[in-house]
Amino acid sequence: MRIVFVVLMLLASRTLTAQEKPDLQLRFPTHIQSLSENGCELNIWGIGTWAVLPNVLAQGNNMATLLVSGLLWQPDKANWFELMGGGRVNQDGYIDPILNIRFLVSVIPKVALLGEIQQSFRGERRRFLWWLAADTTTPLWKVRAGVEMENINFWGKKDSYGLGPRVTIPIPIKLPSGGKLAVAVTYQLRNDRDFVRMYTVTTFKF
């Protein structure tokens, strides 16, 4: 938890000296995992799907939906890996095909590492995104705390990168098929403009 403390101290210092207010973001990802039945809980294959409505608070936001789907491998109950393809579809009909890799790795007790690698291919908006988050349990109910980073490499303009604290709060609502709902909040210190991002994560397994 020392790294969380260091990030919080940097955040407090940055807030006192910042000239521009952080960007406020709200997103609603939905995660669906359809798993095959093989009679055990090891080496299960299936289909993974992500649907995301990006930052609905952005003024003039032209991006409508991100949708990817593809191969899911779950070596055990604590870990999964997804290799997916799809696209970002804008309200004006612009479609950007993307390759997306996501994973959850939990090899250290009570610590989870989540990640995403995404490559878009349309030349005028081409970019490479890599996102990582690590968190662990806390004494406060089922709340998890950790750090989150998001880095974007662009073609033809300045790269964007950042790091900050992250808190995840489970919402005790019963969803179909054993689904889970959680709210994550992060504040990222960035080289362009800091942001506060809140997003719900809805997960279904079939």
Secondary structure, DSSP 8 states (H G I E B T S, - for coil): -HHHHHHHHHHHHHHHH-SS--EEEEEEEEEEEEE---SSSSSEEEEEEEEEE--TTSTT--EEEEEEEEEEEEEETTEEEEEEEEEEEETTS-EEEEEEEEEEE--STTEEEEEEEEEE--GGG-EEEEEEEEEEE-SSTT-EEEEEEEEEEESSS--EEEEEEEEEEEEEEEEGGGEEEEEEEEEEEESS--EEEEEEEEEEE-
